[in-house]
Every structure is written in C-alpha cells, then in structure tokens.
C-alpha cells in the first residue's frame, strides 16, 4: 500500500514536469521560427 502511494506522488510530479516541458517546447518552437 505504501509503495503504490509513493508511486502516485511521483506520477503527479511527473505530470506537472511534462506540462512545464511542453510550454518550454512551444516557446522554443516559436523562437526557432523567427
């Protein structure tokens, strides 16, 4: 039980990271187009 709880926390952190990364990628794409 404790293990699954920890993995869920990690998954939430990962999802938040990916969202930030996606924003960074969008900005990078716009910069490269200039």
C-alpha positions in Angstrom: 0.0 0.0 0.0 2.7 2.5 1.0 4.6 1.7 -2.2 1.7 2.5 -4.5 1.0 5.7 -2.6 4.6 6.9 -3.3 4.4 6.0 -7.0 1.2 8.0 -7.2 3.0 11.0 -5.8 5.8 10.6 -8.3 3.3 10.3 -11.2 1.7 13.7 -10.1 5.2 15.3 -10.0 6.0 13.8 -13.5 2.7 15.1 -15.0 3.5 18.6 -13.7 7.0 18.4 -15.1 5.8 17.4 -18.5 3.3 20.3 -18.6 6.1 22.7 -17.9 8.3 21.0 -20.5 5.5 21.3 -23.1 5.3 25.0 -22.5 9.1 25.3 -22.9 8.9 23.4 -26.1 6.2 25.7 -27.5 8.3 28.7 -26.7 11.4 27.1 -28.3 9.4 26.4 -31.5 8.3 30.0 -31.7 11.9 31.2 -31.2 13.2 28.9 -33.9 10.6 30.1 -36.4 11.8 33.7 -36.0 
